[in-house]
Amino acid sequence: MRAGEAFGSATTALRANRLRSALTMLGVIIGVGAVVVLVAVGSGAKREVEEQVQGLGSNLILVVPGEFSFGAAASVSRLTLEDIDFLGRVVGNRDAVAAAVTSGEEVRVGANSAFVTINGTNENVPRVFDRPLAKGRFLSRADVDTRRRVAVLGAATAEQLFGDKEPLGRQVTIAGVRFRVIGVFAEQGSTFGVSRDQEVAVPVSAAQRLFGVDRIDALAVKAPTIESIEPLQERIVTALEEKYDGDRFSAVTQTQILGTIGTILGLLTLVLAAIAGISLLVGGVGVSNIMLVSVRERTREIGLRKALGARQRDILAQFLIEAVLLTTIGGIVGMGLGISAALLADRFTDLPAEVAWWSLALAFGVSAGVGIFFGVFPARRAGRLDPVEALRSE
């Protein structure tokens, strides 16, 4: 039997049992669609994180106490305001060093209130990070030196507290202490799931008094060039560990952060794809089961064909093509549904999704492979039927 005849015969057999064929393909459709969607969500999350990290600014080095790792408890910081000038000398530019001490506090304006992140920082933030202002001005060095009670509001915080009213020059109450609004940040969105618009920036010296601490939590340094980042990292860590004998410090770049996050999200995406692949396995078992039923129903047909000269490989090819057709068509439909679901999720929900070409190739290849793997046994069984016994069956 030629390949074209085997294909036509397989297609005719599938058409004769449309409902059964559709139900058999359903498991494959769900499995392939799930693989495409879950991989798209994983890829979209990775893309969004990369954009958020890059959106912080360029050539950044984040300096934190202890060994840096995601999920690890933060080390107790011995960093102080003096370290801004200290690192400024190490870097060669004090304006390239930003400090941070943070806490979650309630901010009030009359009857309106919001629980936001209070960032105690210095005047260098606009030069180190990408933080444009929508109105007003940022903190000055004089504000930091004199512990002036002034504040710059995030876009969402300003809207929550003042609505359509002009916030500049107005008073806000932070943890029972009044601050005057001098600026409002431009809308920024979220970083690592935390809204950058739900925050208030105040002078780091005023924040220390407000929180009752004398430390700073972290420092950020802007390297002058990409090439200078690595040697600058080493100088910063060496200088701080010499100053604070016995303490460890980490200087982490955006590339290192992205590499760590990318590895985590990559593993998560593979796990999600493997979980979705289980439904493909179940769909393959369904294909094998239905093909066995088909062999049993068509025993007399197989016997007649073998009696007329059909060879074992002809029968095997026909039933194997039927199985592969079931899974391949199911795979194509599943890919279409998966792509549609991913695009709809990315456009109409907060769930980021980016269809990865390799997930389509993988899903299609696996669906075709499932048809071959689970179709071989029923096809071999059909091919080995004795024509005399097959013709005698009822």
C-alpha positions in Angstrom: 0.0 0.0 0.0 1.3 3.4 -0.9 1.6 6.2 1.7 -1.1 8.2 0.0 -3.6 5.3 0.2 -2.7 4.6 3.8 -3.2 8.3 4.6 -6.6 8.4 2.8 -7.7 5.2 4.5 -6.8 6.6 7.9 -8.6 9.9 7.2 -11.7 8.0 6.1 -11.6 5.9 9.3 -11.4 9.1 11.5 -14.2 10.7 9.6 -16.4 7.7 10.2 -16.2 8.2 13.9 -16.1 12.0 14.2 -17.3 12.3 17.8 -15.0 9.6 19.1 -12.0 11.2 17.2 -12.9 14.6 18.7 -13.1 13.3 22.2 -9.8 11.4 21.8 -8.1 14.6 20.6 -9.5 16.6 23.5 -6.8 15.3 25.9 -4.0 16.3 23.5 -5.6 19.7 22.8 -5.8 20.5 26.6 -2.2 19.2 27.1 -0.7 21.2 24.3 -2.7 24.3 25.1 -1.6 24.1 28.7 2.1 23.8 27.8 1.9 26.8 25.5 0.0 29.0 28.0 2.1 28.1 31.0 5.4 28.6 29.1 4.1 31.9 27.8 3.3 33.1 31.3 6.8 32.1 32.5 8.4 33.8 29.6 6.2 36.9 30.1 7.2 37.1 33.8 10.8 36.9 32.9 10.5 39.6 30.3 8.6 41.9 32.8 11.2 41.4 35.5 14.0 42.2 33.0 12.3 45.4 32.0 11.7 46.4 35.6 15.3 45.9 36.6 16.6 47.8 33.5 14.0 50.5 34.3 15.8 51.2 37.6 18.6 52.8 35.7 21.9 51.8 34.0 25.3 50.8 35.4 23.9 50.3 38.9 25.7 48.6 41.8 23.6 47.8 44.9 25.6 47.5 48.1 24.0 45.5 51.0 25.4 44.0 54.2 26.0 40.3 54.3 25.9 37.7 51.4 23.3 38.7 48.8 20.7 36.0 47.9 17.0 36.0 47.1 14.8 34.8 49.9 17.6 35.1 52.6 16.9 37.1 55.7 18.5 40.6 55.6 21.7 41.0 57.6 21.9 43.7 60.3 23.3 46.8 58.7 26.2 48.7 60.2 26.2 51.2 57.4 25.7 54.9 58.4 25.4 58.3 56.8 29.2 58.6 56.9 29.4 55.8 54.3 27.9 58.0 51.7 31.0 60.2 51.8 33.2 57.2 52.3 32.0 55.4 49.2 32.0 58.7 47.3 35.8 58.8 47.9 36.1 55.2 46.8 34.1 55.8 43.7 35.6 59.2 43.0 32.2 60.9 42.9 29.9 61.5 45.9 27.0 62.4 43.6 27.0 58.8 42.3 26.1 57.3 45.7 22.5 57.0 47.0 21.4 55.8 50.4 18.2 54.1 51.6 16.5 53.4 54.9 12.9 52.1 54.5 9.8 51.3 56.5 6.1 50.9 55.9 4.1 53.6 57.5 0.7 55.2 57.3 0.5 58.6 55.6 -2.5 60.9 56.3 -4.0 64.0 54.9 -7.2 64.9 56.7 -9.6 62.0 56.3 -7.6 60.3 53.6 -4.8 57.8 54.4 -2.6 55.3 52.7 -0.1 52.7 53.9 3.0 53.2 51.8 6.8 52.6 51.8 8.7 55.5 53.3 12.1 55.8 51.6 14.6 57.8 53.5 17.2 58.8 50.9 19.6 61.5 49.9 19.7 64.1 47.1 21.5 61.7 44.6 18.6 59.5 43.8 17.6 61.2 40.4 21.3 60.9 39.3 21.7 57.2 40.3 18.2 55.9 39.5 15.8 56.7 36.7 13.2 58.6 38.8 11.8 61.5 36.9 9.5 64.0 38.6 6.1 65.0 37.4 6.1 68.3 39.4 8.0 70.1 42.0 11.6 69.3 43.0 13.5 66.5 44.6 15.3 66.5 48.0 18.4 68.7 48.2 21.6 68.2 50.2 20.5 71.0 52.5 17.3 69.0 53.2 19.4 66.0 54.3 22.0 68.0 56.3 19.3 69.9 58.3 16.9 66.9 58.7 14.2 69.0 57.0 10.7 67.5 57.1 9.9 67.6 53.4 8.6 64.8 51.2 8.3 63.7 47.5 5.2 61.6 46.9 4.8 58.7 44.5 2.1 59.2 41.8 -0.4 56.8 43.3 0.2 58.1 46.8 -0.4 61.7 45.7 -3.7 60.7 44.0 -4.9 58.7 47.1 -4.2 61.5 49.5 -5.1 64.6 47.4 -7.2 63.5 44.5 -7.4 66.3 42.0 -6.0 68.9 44.4 -2.6 70.4 44.1 -0.3 68.6 46.6 2.8 70.9 46.4 3.2 73.0 49.5 0.6 70.9 51.4 1.2 69.0 54.6 1.1 65.2 55.0 1.4 63.3 58.3 3.8 60.4 58.4 3.7 58.3 61.6 2.4 61.3 63.5 5.0 63.8 62.1 4.1 66.5 59.6 6.1 66.8 56.3 5.7 69.4 53.6 5.2 68.1 50.0 7.8 69.5 47.6 7.5 67.2 44.7 5.6 64.3 43.0 7.3 61.5 41.1 6.2 60.6 37.6 4.3 57.3 37.3 6.6 54.3 37.4 4.6 51.1 37.7 5.9 48.1 39.7 9.2 46.4 40.4 9.2 42.8 41.6 5.5 43.1 42.3 5.9 46.2 44.5 4.4 49.4 43.3 7.0 52.2 43.0 4.1 54.7 42.9 3.0 53.8 46.4 5.9 55.5 48.2 7.1 58.6 49.8 10.7 59.9 49.7 12.0 61.9 52.6 15.5 63.0 53.7 17.4 60.0 55.0 18.4 61.9 58.2 14.8 62.8 58.9 13.8 59.2 58.2 16.3 57.9 60.8 14.9 60.3 63.4 11.3 59.2 62.4 12.2 55.5 62.7 14.4 55.8 65.7 17.5 54.3 64.0 21.0 55.5 63.1 21.7 53.0 60.3 21.0 52.9 56.6 19.8 49.7 55.0 21.6 49.9 51.6 23.6 52.0 49.2 23.4 52.3 45.5 26.3 53.4 43.3 26.1 54.4 39.6 29.3 53.4 37.7 30.5 55.8 35.1 30.8 53.1 32.4 29.8 49.5 31.9 33.5 48.5 31.8 34.1 50.1 35.2 31.4 48.1 37.0 33.4 45.0 37.8 36.5 46.7 39.2 34.3 49.1 41.1 32.4 46.2 42.7 35.7 44.8 44.0 36.9 48.2 45.3 33.6 48.9 47.1 33.5 45.5 48.9 37.2 45.6 49.8 36.9 49.1 51.2 33.8 48.4 53.3 35.1 45.1 54.7 38.4 46.8 55.7 36.4 49.6 57.4 34.0 47.2 59.2 36.4 44.4 60.2 34.7 41.0 60.4 31.6 42.1 58.4 30.7 40.9 54.9 29.2 43.0 52.2 27.8 42.4 48.7 28.0 44.6 45.7 25.4 43.3 43.2 24.9 44.4 39.6 21.7 44.4 37.5 23.2 41.7 35.3 23.8 39.4 38.4 20.2 40.1 39.6 18.8 39.3 36.2 20.9 36.2 36.0 19.6 34.9 39.3 16.0 35.8 38.6 16.3 34.3 35.1 17.5 31.0 36.4 14.7 30.8 39.0 12.0 31.7 36.4 13.5 29.4 33.8 13.3 26.5 36.2 9.8 27.5 37.2 8.7 27.6 33.5 10.2 24.1 32.9 8.3 22.8 36.0 5.1 24.3 34.7 5.6 22.9 31.3 6.3 19.4 32.8 3.1 19.6 34.9 1.1 20.5 31.7 2.9 17.7 29.9 1.2 15.2 32.2 -2.1 15.9 30.5 -0.4 15.1 27.2 0.6 11.8 28.7 -3.0 11.2 29.7 -4.1 12.2 26.3 -1.7 9.7 24.8 -3.1 6.9 26.9 -6.5 7.9 25.6 -5.3 7.7 22.0 -3.8 4.2 22.6 -7.1 3.0 24.3 -9.3 4.3 21.4 -7.0 2.8 18.8 -7.2 -0.6 20.5 -11.0 -0.3 20.5 -10.8 0.6 16.8 -8.6 -2.5 16.0 -11.1 -4.7 17.8 -14.1 -3.2 15.9 -12.4 -3.6 12.5 -11.0 -7.1 13.0 -13.0 -8.5 10.0 -11.9 -5.6 7.8 -8.3 -6.3 8.7 -8.7 -10.0 8.0 -10.3 -9.2 4.6 -7.5 -6.8 3.6 -4.8 -9.3 4.6 -6.6 -12.1 2.7 -6.6 -9.8 -0.4 -2.8 -9.3 -0.1 -2.2 -6.5 2.4 1.1 -6.9 4.2 1.6 -6.6 8.0 3.5 -3.3 7.5 0.5 -1.9 5.4 -1.9 -2.5 8.3 0.6 -1.2 10.8 1.1 2.0 8.7 -2.6 2.6 8.5 -3.3 2.5 12.2 -0.1 4.3 13.1 -1.1 7.1 10.7 -4.5 7.3 12.4 -2.9 7.7 15.8 -0.5 10.3 14.6 -3.2 12.2 12.8 -5.3 12.3 16.0 -2.5 13.8 18.1 -1.1 16.1 15.4 -4.5 17.7 14.7 -5.1 17.9 18.4 -1.6 19.5 18.8 -2.3 22.1 16.1 -5.7 23.0 17.6 -4.1 23.1 21.1 -1.4 25.4 19.9 -4.0 27.8 18.4 -6.0 27.8 21.6 -2.9 28.2 23.7 -1.6 31.2 21.7 -5.0 32.8 21.8 -5.3 32.4 25.6 -1.8 33.7 26.1 -2.4 36.8 24.0 -5.8 37.5 25.7 -4.2 37.1 29.1 -1.4 39.5 28.2 -3.8 42.1 26.8 -6.7 42.0 29.2 -5.3 40.9 32.5 -2.3 41.8 34.8 -0.8 38.4 33.9 2.2 38.9 31.6 2.5 36.4 28.8 4.9 36.0 25.9 4.5 33.1 23.5 7.9 31.3 23.1 8.6 29.8 19.7 10.4 26.8 21.3 7.3 26.0 23.3 5.3 25.7 20.1 7.9 23.4 18.5 8.1 21.4 21.7 4.4 21.0 22.1 3.9 20.0 18.4 6.8 17.6 18.5 5.6 16.0 21.7 2.1 15.7 20.4 3.3 13.9 17.2 5.7 11.8 19.3 2.8 10.8 21.6 0.9 9.6 18.6 3.8 7.5 17.4 4.6 6.1 20.9 1.0 5.3 21.9 0.0 4.2 18.4 2.7 1.6 17.8 1.2 -1.1 20.1 -2.4 -1.0 18.7 -0.9 -0.8 15.1 1.4 -3.7 15.7 -1.5 -5.7 17.2 -3.6 -5.0 14.1 -0.7 -5.9 11.8 -0.2 -9.3 13.5 -3.8 -10.5 13.3 -4.1 -13.8 11.6 -6.3 -13.3 8.5 -8.2 -16.6 9.0 -9.0 -15.9 12.7 -9.9 -12.3 11.8 -12.4 -13.3 9.1 -14.0 -15.8 11.5 -14.6 -13.1 14.2 -18.0 -11.6 14.8 
